[in-house]
Structure formats: C-alpha cells, structure tokens
Amino acid sequence: MTESFLDFTGKVVLVTGGASGIGRAVALGFARQGATVVIGDIDERSNDTVRLIEKEGGTGLFVPTDVTLARDVDSLVSTTVDTYGDLHIAFNNAGVFVPPAPLAEQSEEDWDKAIAVDLKGVFLSLKYEIAHMVRAGGGSIINTASIAGLIGDPDMAPYVAAKHGVIGLTRAAAVDYAKAGIRVNALAPGLTRTAMTQPWLDDPVKRDIVMAGPQMGRAADPEEIVGMVLYLASPAASFTTGGVFVVDGGQTAH
Ligand SMILES: NC(=O)c1ccc[n+]([C@@H]2O[C@H](COP(=O)([O-])OP(=O)(O)OC[C@H]3O[C@@H](n4cnc5c(N)ncnc54)[C@H](O)[C@@H]3O)[C@@H](O)[C@H]2O)c1
C-alpha cells in the first residue's frame, strides 16, 4: 500500500450527523483528503460545516435530512448522486442520547427516540446507500455504533440496545453485500468531547463517573476518531468488512 491510500480525490462521501461533533470532524477530514462531502442532518449548523470545508478549498453540500424518515434518506442519497454523479463512501453517524436512568425508569418515548434515530436511522441509510452502491458496483460504509454497542453501559438501556443493533445491522449488511463489493464496518468510539457529552463533562459528579472509563483519563477530541473512519473507507482496508473498530482510550480493554 502506498502512502497515498488516504487520498480521496474524486470520491463522493455522505456523512449523516455532520453538523457537529464526530460527524463534522470526519466530514472535514474527508474534505481535506480531496473528497466531495454531502451532509445529511436536521441541524442547520451543517451549513457551518460546509463553510469550513469551502474555506479550506473543498466542496460540500448540506441536504436537510431527518434520518428517521425514509423519504428524507431516499432524497439525501438521490440528491447526492444527481448532484455529484456517484456515492462511493457513507458515514452513518447521526445519533442521539436520551436522559440516563435505570431501565425500569426509562420512558417509552425515550426508547422510541433512541431506536428511531440510532437504529432505524442507520437501517434506512444503509438501505438507500446500498441500493445505489449495488448499481454502481461497490462502496464502503462505516456506521457509528459506540462502545455501548459492546458492553452494557449503566443507565443507558435504550441507547445500549440501539447501538448493539447497529453492530448487528453492520454485520448483516456486510454479509449480504460482500460479493457485491460493498464493505460495511462499525466504529465504536468511547467517550468523546461533543455536544452529546458536554453536559456530562461539565457536571462535576457525572464527570467523575464518565472519566472513570477511558484508561487514558480523558475524553477523546472528535479529531481523534477521524483516522479510523478514513482508514476503513480507504483501499488499505480492502479485505475488512463486518468488523467493529474500537477507539476508546482503552476503556473496554479493562
Ligand atoms: N460523543 C461520544 O462520547 C460518543 C461515543 C460513542 C458514540 N457516539 C456516537 O457518535 C455519533 C455522533 O455523536 P456526537 O458525539 O458527535 O454528538 P453530536 O450531538 O455532536 O452529533 C450528533 C449529530 O446527529 C444529528 N442528528 C440527531 N438526530 C438526527 C436525525 N433525526 N436526523 C439527522 N441527524 C440527526 C445532530 O443534529 C448532530 O449533528 C452518534 O451516533 C453517537 O451516538 C458518541
């Protein structure tokens, strides 16, 4: 493998949840390596991500998208292909956190929300992306799970269930489409400093609880997640599909 395996010039990349956090960092990471990046998100701050991409000389487009709605995701994929002619790589990353509580105290509404965004959103994204990639002859997809997809993080039952589901969906899609040249892998970040976790990190009591996890004693910066996603999308990972890739500062090693 040459040094240029992270050159994504000419590639069209779809990023859901690219308005902030990990999605924004990954969108910028792909753009810096030459890719055209389309962002699907419900948050208008996606326009700021596009501006950051353009400021660095890249090409980006925001398509307002609620990943829980089939018509929105269908339209996101078709807009991408109609505008840029193809879709080579997808990072299915949009997600939500619901208020922490032991399972018996979790509401049905929060269960439905976590499953709708964190699990159904990934299913719909895969469904429409893969339909295009089969016609195009291949592609690479990375789904954002979490270490909560591997272990039973306390007080997070709906999120834990949804993220375990994302890993199952990843494996199922990888098996169904390996021979079609489509690779599908799951990313499992640990504690990362984003809008999702900032309220925990700002609260002195909760901070001590979450900071007990990563063996490095700190949360990741979103930029520290980017390299794994770009690697999985690249030709360097050409024999890698159906895998789960942990970036967690050693949390699940303990
Ligand atoms: N931050 C962490 O510690 C951590 C750890 C493991 C996994 N994750 C996962 O990483 C992903 C990104 O989270 P983040 O930490 O960057 O948080 P974030 O809140 O900064 O980003 C989440 C993004 O998803 C978007 N989104 C939410 N609902 C949506 C919907 N219905 N349709 C489209 N977009 C929607 C939000 O607008 C936002 O831009 C999530 O899937 C999250 O579960 C985060």
The ligand as an SDF file (V2000), in Angstrom:
LIG
                    3D

 44 48  0  0  0  0  0  0  0  0999 V2000
  -19.6240   11.6110   21.9830 N   0  0  0  0  0  0  0  0  0  0  0  0
  -19.4010   10.3840   22.4470 C   0  0  0  0  0  0  0  0  0  0  0  0
  -18.8300   10.1700   23.5410 O   0  0  0  0  0  0  0  0  0  0  0  0
  -19.8380    9.2080   21.6050 C   0  0  0  0  0  0  0  0  0  0  0  0
  -19.3760    7.9320   21.9700 C   0  0  0  0  0  0  0  0  0  0  0  0
  -19.7620    6.8320   21.2090 C   0  0  0  0  0  0  0  0  0  0  0  0
  -20.5870    7.0050   20.1140 C   0  0  0  0  0  0  0  0  0  0  0  0
  -21.0340    8.2480   19.7910 N   0  0  0  0  0  0  0  0  0  0  0  0
  -21.8960    8.3640   18.6180 C   0  0  0  0  0  0  0  0  0  0  0  0
  -21.2850    9.2370   17.6990 O   0  0  0  0  0  0  0  0  0  0  0  0
  -22.2910    9.7990   16.8400 C   0  0  0  0  0  0  0  0  0  0  0  0
  -22.0830   11.2970   16.7560 C   0  0  0  0  0  0  0  0  0  0  0  0
  -22.3430   11.8470   18.0300 O   0  0  0  0  0  0  0  0  0  0  0  0
  -21.5430   13.1110   18.6070 P   0  0  0  0  0  0  0  0  0  0  0  0
  -20.9480   12.6920   19.8850 O   0  0  0  0  0  0  0  0  0  0  0  0
  -20.7020   13.6980   17.5450 O   0  0  0  0  0  0  0  0  0  0  0  0
  -22.7630   14.0720   19.0080 O   0  0  0  0  0  0  0  0  0  0  0  0
  -23.3600   15.3850   18.3210 P   0  0  0  0  0  0  0  0  0  0  0  0
  -24.6010   15.6540   19.0840 O   0  0  0  0  0  0  0  0  0  0  0  0
  -22.3130   16.4270   18.2190 O   0  0  0  0  0  0  0  0  0  0  0  0
  -23.7090   14.9010   16.8390 O   0  0  0  0  0  0  0  0  0  0  0  0
  -24.8710   14.1700   16.5300 C   0  0  0  0  0  0  0  0  0  0  0  0
  -25.4130   14.7120   15.2190 C   0  0  0  0  0  0  0  0  0  0  0  0
  -26.5450   13.9040   14.8190 O   0  0  0  0  0  0  0  0  0  0  0  0
  -27.5450   14.8140   14.3430 C   0  0  0  0  0  0  0  0  0  0  0  0
  -28.8830   14.2030   14.4340 N   0  0  0  0  0  0  0  0  0  0  0  0
  -29.5880   13.9240   15.5600 C   0  0  0  0  0  0  0  0  0  0  0  0
  -30.7980   13.4270   15.2260 N   0  0  0  0  0  0  0  0  0  0  0  0
  -30.8450   13.3880   13.8630 C   0  0  0  0  0  0  0  0  0  0  0  0
  -31.8350   12.9750   12.9320 C   0  0  0  0  0  0  0  0  0  0  0  0
  -33.0340   12.5020   13.3190 N   0  0  0  0  0  0  0  0  0  0  0  0
  -31.5480   13.0810   11.6060 N   0  0  0  0  0  0  0  0  0  0  0  0
  -30.3460   13.5750   11.1940 C   0  0  0  0  0  0  0  0  0  0  0  0
  -29.3780   13.9860   12.0280 N   0  0  0  0  0  0  0  0  0  0  0  0
  -29.6420   13.8920   13.3560 C   0  0  0  0  0  0  0  0  0  0  0  0
  -27.4010   16.0320   15.2450 C   0  0  0  0  0  0  0  0  0  0  0  0
  -28.0300   17.1770   14.6890 O   0  0  0  0  0  0  0  0  0  0  0  0
  -25.8910   16.1550   15.3360 C   0  0  0  0  0  0  0  0  0  0  0  0
  -25.3510   16.9250   14.2820 O   0  0  0  0  0  0  0  0  0  0  0  0
  -23.6240    9.3710   17.4380 C   0  0  0  0  0  0  0  0  0  0  0  0
  -24.1320    8.2630   16.7150 O   0  0  0  0  0  0  0  0  0  0  0  0
  -23.2600    8.9560   18.8490 C   0  0  0  0  0  0  0  0  0  0  0  0
  -24.1710    8.0260   19.3830 O   0  0  0  0  0  0  0  0  0  0  0  0
  -20.6730    9.3510   20.5030 C   0  0  0  0  0  0  0  0  0  0  0  0
  1  2  1  0
  2  3  2  0
  2  4  1  0
  4  5  1  0
  4 44  2  0
  5  6  2  0
  6  7  1  0
  7  8  2  0
  8  9  1  0
  8 44  1  0
  9 10  1  0
  9 42  1  0
 10 11  1  0
 11 12  1  0
 11 40  1  0
 12 13  1  0
 13 14  1  0
 14 15  2  0
 14 16  1  0
 14 17  1  0
 17 18  1  0
 18 19  2  0
 18 20  1  0
 18 21  1  0
 21 22  1  0
 22 23  1  0
 23 24  1  0
 23 38  1  0
 24 25  1  0
 25 26  1  0
 25 36  1  0
 26 27  1  0
 26 35  1  0
 27 28  2  0
 28 29  1  0
 29 30  1  0
 29 35  2  0
 30 31  1  0
 30 32  2  0
 32 33  1  0
 33 34  2  0
 34 35  1  0
 36 37  1  0
 36 38  1  0
 38 39  1  0
 40 41  1  0
 40 42  1  0
 42 43  1  0
M  CHG  2   8   1  16  -1
M  END
$$$$
